[in-house]
Structure formats: C-alpha cells, structure tokens
Amino acid sequence: MKEQRRMILMEQLKSIKRELGLERDDKSTLIQNFQEKWEPRKAAAPPEVQKVVSAELDKLAGLEPVSPEFNVTRTYLEWLTCLPWGVTSKETFDIKHAQEVLDADHYGLQDVKARILEFIAVSRLRGSAQGKILCLVGPPGVGKTSIGRSIANTLGRKYFRFSVGGLYDVAEIKGHRRTYVGAMPGKMVQCLKSTQSSNPLVLIDEIDKLGRGHTGDPASALLELLDPEQNSGFLDHYLDVPIDLSKVLFVCTANVLDTIPPPLLDRMEVIRLSGYTSDEKRAIARRYLEPQARTDSGVPESSVQLLQPALDNLIEEYCREAGVRNLKKHLDKIYRKAAFKLVQQGAKLVAVERPAAPATDTSSNFDEHQADSPSSSSSTGTSTSCSHSSSSDSFGSNDSSSSSSTMDSSEPTETGTGTTSTNSSVCGVQY
C-alpha cells in the first residue's frame, strides 16, 4: 500500500514539473529537437515539404510513444529534417585548375580531358553545370571511376558513388513505401543526406549491367532520374514529396553501350575511353603504380629497383590489355616477392633518431648479408642491394612475375649493370 501511494505521488510530481516547465518527457524533447533541426532549413524548403513536416510534427505530438505509428512518424521526420533543402556547394569553373587536377590524377587520355575541359568552359559561361548527364564508356581498368572523382574535385562538388551492376529492385532507386517494415528511401535521398548538398556529383557505376526482376525494371526507373526535364520534381516513394535533383551532376560508367536501353542512352552524352598505349603504361607504372605497390608492400624506396627492360617485358608480354589493372597486380606481386626476400635475409624495422640539424645522413645503415642458398623465388627484373660491404644481391631473372623465376646471388658489379648501392638511413630498415 505504501509503495503504491509512493508511485502515485511520483507520477503527480512529474505532471506538476511538466506543467511548470521544469521537466520534459522524452516525446516533448524529441519534438523540440525536430523543430530546432527544421527551423534553419524551413525557409529554403518547398511549400509542399513545409506543410508535410508541420502536419507530421502535430501528428507526433498526439501519438503515444508505445504506439507503432510513433516510430514510423519519428523516422519519417528524421529523414525530412536532415535533407539539405536549398544547401549547395560553391562551384569553381577554373580551367587552369581543372587542367592541373586532371593531369595530376591521370596520364594521357588527352581527348577525354579536352572534352571535360570543354564541358567546364560551357558550364562557366552558363553559370552552372546542370542539365548534362555524362557517360564514360571504355574497357575495364582505364580509369572511368577515378575520372568521375577528378571531375568532382575540379568543380568543387561533393562526390557520391553507387553501383547499379546487377540491381533488380526499383526500390533501391525510388525507395520503399512507408507501410513496409524497415522501409528506407532510395539511393538519391541517401546521397543527399550523406553529402549534405543539393548539387553533388553522383557517379552511377556499371550502368550497362542493370538487372531486371519481378520487382520492376530499374532501367525504366532511371529514366526519370536522368532526365533533366523531369528530375526537378523527383518523387521518392518513401518521402512522397517532390525533390529537386536538377542541380545534381550525373556521371555514368559502362564497358559497352549495347546493353543500355536506347531510351536511357538517349539521355546521356557518351565520352569514349579507348585505353592506354605502351608508352602511357610505362609512365603510369613509374608515376603511380610502382610507388603505390612499394608503399603497400612496405619495401624501402632505395632498396629495390625495377629495371626498365623488365618493365617493358612485363607490359609487352603479360599486360597487353587496354587498362592498367592487370599491370598493377603484377607490380604488387613483384614487390611482395621483394619484401619476402628482404625479410628472409633478416630485414626488420628499427626506430631512427633524426638529428636536429642534419648536415649529412648518419643514421643506421642498411646492412648486407648474403643469402644462404643461391636460389629462391623472386620477382622479375628487380635488383636489391644493401650497402655495407662491396657485394650485393640482385634479382637477375628477366622473366615475368607470373612465371617461375630464380634469384641468384651475384658478384659485385659496377653501377648501371642492374644493381644499386644504397644507404637506407631514411628508410629505417636494417638487416
């Protein structure tokens, strides 16, 4: 009886505190949070969205927290109040800056770069880059996805990528109805929430591999999304309010055009990427792929050298495809084998104390030890040396990294014969 009276008094105390404004329940706090989030975005939101949010807030205030409808309404308001209504990123249409970014990220592809610079120049004269849907078509490994990212960096836009390869559910693009349990908006609404910008660059990858299932045809759903005349009032099934996607720049990638439906292809401007020549592959390997492979394998920069004849043999005999993805795999394999050779001979990481005012490099040396056995597995055409004595180990095989090769312990040679003498005090590696 005493406990029952205590509970009644506690409920009365809570009610009095709420009336006096000294305490708020969870529902009141939640409604206040939604109002605070919505207030800065309200002015830029369309009138239809303002009416829906106001009605949903009133509806949430009249629902009990234990009601199933309460959680549905709360989740709906979370999506409506977190979207960037009227918020855009500042665009830059600097041709010189665009040229520098494209040259730094990609070697060659002069025709593609020229077309992108023309697109940026037209956008500068118009004042906006909206109204165009680009489609980059080319073999695998030629850099279609990375070009899309470079365009975003050039324009100063937020970047969002999603792949539609094998996509068969229309709800991934248009969203689910709120009546379903676990319903979610489509990819475009998720993109706006993630980037917090109304004008991001959206890369739709593998658009030539769209699927088709019993839940609908995603290619037909993309017709509204990729049409500049229609996407200003894009309707997501979950939000059920119009969303302006006319400021979004869409870039699609594909390997072939044959599998893209003609109505969808008609909405896109095609830019073809034919592939790289052997000279371009050599430059890409030296500038981008080899330093990345060296870093990923943990091999010090001065301890392994990939000779030019070996690289030429690798490109001409084993990596003759249009892209450079296979070349990257072979270079990774070479440096993995070089890392294995160094560790097998006793290489290890050491802490290096750098002097305050370094005049000369006097850190720890990269000591040399001869291998116990004359042959072991190695990579192609690379040479390692650790300068402490006059002898060095070299990767003398001129075969490809994918074939069997041997690593022989060689006699001291002069500079330029395939071995290098190094001082790896900066690397911090010693064996």
N, C-alpha and C positions, 0 to 999 in steps of 0.2 A: 504494500500500500504506500509505503514511504517512497519507494523507487518510482512508482507510477506518478505520484504527486510531483516528484522532482523533474521527471521528464516533461510533464505538462507545463511546469513553470519555466523550464528551459526553452520550450517552443514559444511561450508567451514573450520571453525575454528577446528571442531572435526577432519576433514580429515587431516588438517595440523598437529595437535597434534599426530595423529596416525602414520603419516609418520615420524615424528621426534622421535617417541618412548616415548612421554610424556604422552600418554594416550592409554589405551587398551579398546576395546569394550568387551562385555560380551562373545562373541564367542572366541576371542583370549585368554581371561583369562581362559575360560573353557578348551581349548586345552592345554594351558600351565599347568594347574592343572593335566590333564590326563598324560601328559608327565612326570611330576615330580613324580606322583604315580607309573608310569610304569617303570621308569629308574632303581630303585633298584631291581625290580622283573624280569627284562628283561633277565638277564644272565642265570637265572635258569629255565626259561620257555622253553617249547619245540619249535623247529623251526616253526612248523605249527602255533602255537599261536603268535609268534613274527610277522609272515607275516600278520596274520589276524588283529592284533592290529595296525600295521603300515598302512595297507590299510584302516582301519576304521577311523584312525586319518586324513588321507588325504581326505577321503570322507566327514568327518565332517567339514573340513576347506572349502570345496567347497559348502556346503549347507547353505541356508539362515535360520536364526532362526525361521522364520514363517512357514517353510516347515514342513509337518507332519513327513517326514523322519528324520528330525533333532532330534526330541525327541526319536525316536526309536534307532537311532545310538548312541545318548548320553547314553541312558540306557544300551545298549549293552556294550559300553566301560566301564561304571561304574562297571559292573559285571566282565568283563575280567581283569580290572586293580586292583580289590580288592581281588582276589583269592590268596591264599598263594602258589604260584608256587615255589616248592623246599624248602619251610619252614617246618621244622619238630620239634616236641618236643623231648627233650632228654629223652630217656627211661632209667629206672632203673630196673635191674633184681636181686634185693637183696631178697633172700629167707627169711632171718630173718625179714626184714622189712615187707615183704608180709604176713608172719605169724602173725605179730603183728597187722597189719591193719585188716586182716580177723577176728582175734579173738576179736578185739575191736568192730567191726561192727556187728558181727554175733556170736550167741551162738549155739554150736552143729554143725551139718552138716559136720562132720569130713570127710566123703567120698568126699563130694564136695570140701572142702578145699584142701584135698590131691590131687585131680585131678587138681585144679587150680595151686597148687604149682609145680606139675609135668610139667604143661604147661609152667610156668615161667622158670623152670630149663632148659627145652629144648630150650626155646627162648634165654636164656643166652648163651648156648653153640653155638647156631646158630648165635647169634648176632642180632636177630630181631624176633618179634612176628608175622610177617606177614605170610599169607598163611593158616590161620586157621579161620574157622567160627564156633563158639561155639553156641549151642542151649540148653538153660536151660529149662527143662520140669518138671512141678510139679503142684500141686493143687494151688488154689488162696491163697495168704497170707503167703507163705513160704519164701518170700524174694528174688525172682528171679531178680527183677529190682534193688534192693539195692546191690545184689551181683555183678551185672554188673558195678555199680558205684564204688564198692570197688576194682574191678579189674583195673579200670581206675586210681584210686588213688594209687594202688600198683605199676603200671607200670609208673606212672608219665605222663600219656596221657591226653589230653583234652577229655571231656565227652560230648556226644550229644545223645539225645534220641528222637525218634519219633515213634508213634504208627501206625500200619497198620491195626488195627482192623476195619473191615467194609470198608476198602479202595477199591474202584472200578474203579478209574480213573488212567490209566497208566501215565498220565501227572504229577501226584504227585511224581512219581519216575524218569521219563525220561524227564520231563519238557515240556513246550508248544512250538510250533513253533512261531517264531518271527512275523509271519504275522498276528497273532491274537491280538486283542486289549486287553491290560492288561496281556500279556504273561509273564510268570515267569519261571526261571529254576526249576529243580526238587529238591527234598529234599537233595540229596547228595551235590549239588552245594551250597545250602543254609547252609548245615552243614560246608563245608569248609570255607565259608565266616564268619560264626558265630564263629568258633573255631580258625580261622587263623592258621591252622596247617594242614599239609598234611598227618599226621598219627594219627588222633583222634581215640577214641574208640566209635563206633556207636552202640547204643542199639536199635534194631528193636523189638518193643514190640508187643505182641499178633499176632505173625505171623501165628498162626493156625486159625485166624478169618478173613483172607483175603476175600474180596468180589469179585464179578465178574459182570461187567455191560456191556452196549452196547459200551462203550469206550475202551474196551480191557480187558485183563486178567493181573492184577498186579503180580500174581504169576509167570507168564512167564517172565515179565519184571525183576523180581528179580533174574532170573537165570543168567543173565549177571552180575548183581551187586554182587552176592555172589559166583561167580566162580573165584578163584584165577588165573586161566589161562586166563580169559577174561577181568577182571576189570582193567587191566593195561592200557587199551585203551577205557575206558568207554566213550560213546558218549551221551551227553545231547542234546536233541532236540533244546533247546534254544541257548546254546553256540555254538553247531555244531563244536566243536573242541575236540580232544581226551583228557581225563583227567585220570591221573594215580591214581587209587584207590587201588593199590596192597599193599600199606603200611597201609591201614586202617584196624583196627581190628574190626570185626563184631561179636556182641553177640546178639543172638535172644532169645526170651522167648515165651513159649507156655504152655498151660494147657494140651493138648493132642496132640498126633502125627498123629491120624487117618485122620484129615482134612488137613494135609500138603501134597501137591502133591509129589509123590515119586521122581521126578527129582530134586525138590528143597530140599527135605530131604536128598537126597544122597550127597549133597554138604556140609552138616553140621555135626559136631561131637556132639552127644547128651550126655548131662550130666543130670541125673535124680535127682530131689529133692523130696524125699518121704514125708516129713513132720516132725513134731516135736512130741516127746513123752511128757507125762505129766510132767516129771521132767524137761525137757527142757523148757516147757511152764512156769513153776514156776520160773525158773531162768530168762527167758526173761522178765516176768512180773515184777520181782523185779529190774532187772538191767536197762531195757529200757522203758517198757510201763508205769509202775507206776510213775516214776519221770516225764515222759513227760505229763501224764494225770494231775499230780499235778501242773506242771508249766502252762499248758494250762488253767486250771480252776482257777488259782490264789490262791490256798489254800496254806498257810504256811506249811513248811515241818514238823514242830513239832506239828502241831495242829490236824492232822488226821493220824490214824494208821490203816492199813489194816491187820487184823489178819490172820495168816497162815491157820487156819481151814476154814475161809471164802474164802480165795483164792483157797484152794483145792476144796471146794464145787463148786466154780464158774467154775473151769477148768473141773472137772469130770462130772458135771451135765448139764452145759449150754454152754460150749465151747469145744466140743469134735471134732471139725473139724481139718483137718491136719495143717492149718495155724494158725496165731495168730491175724488175722484181727478182728474177732468177739470178741476175748478176749480184744482187745484194746477198742472196742466200749463199752463193759461192764464196764471196768475200768474208761473210760471217764464219763459214766453215774454215777458211784459211786461218783466220785469227784465233779461232778456237783451238786449232791444232798448234799454233804458235804458243798460245797460253799454256797448253798441256806440256809442250817441250820445255818452257821456262820453269814450270812448277816441278817437272820431273828432274830437272837439274838442280833444284833447290832454291828457286826464287821465292821470295817472301816479301811482304810489305813491312817497311820499317818507318818509324817516326823520324822525320827530318827536321832538324833545328835550323831555321834560316837565319843568317846573321842580320843584324840591324842595318848595316850599310854594306851590302855585298859588292865588293870590287871584283872578285873572281869567284868562280864556283868552286867551293872547297867542301862540299857536302860529301855524303857517303858515296862510294863508287859502286858501279855495277860489276862485281867480281865475276871472274870466269872460271868454270870448271868444265873439263872435258867430259863428254858422255861416256858411261861405262861400256855400252855396246855401240858398235859402229852404225847400226841402222835402227830406225824406229819410224812410226807413222808420222807424217808431217804434211804441211800444206805445200802449195805449188809456188815455185819461183820466188820464195821469200828468203831473206837472209837475216840471221840474228847474230849479234856479237856483243860481248861484254868486255870492255876494255880494261883489263888489269894486267894481263900478260900479252904476249905477241901473237898468240894463236886465237882462232875464232871458229864458231860453229856456223855452218851455212846450210840453208835449205837449197840443195842443189838440183832437185828434180824440176824438170821443165814440163811435167805433165799437168793435167787439170786436177783441181782439188777433189773432183768427184771420182777420180780413178786412183788406183793404188800407187803410192809413191814412197820413196825412201829418203831418209835424212842421213847424210854421211858426214862424219867428222873430217873436216878438210884441213889442209896445211895453211899456214899464214899466207895471205895473198895481198897484193897491192890494192890501193884504192881504185874502185871502178870495175873490179872483177866480180862483183856480186856480194861482197861482204863489206860491212861498215864498222868503223871503230867509234864507240860511243862512250860518253860519260853521263850516266843517268842519275846524277845527284839531284836533279829537279824531280825526277820521277818518284823517288822514294822507294825504289825496288832494289833488292840486293839478294844475291845468291852466291 
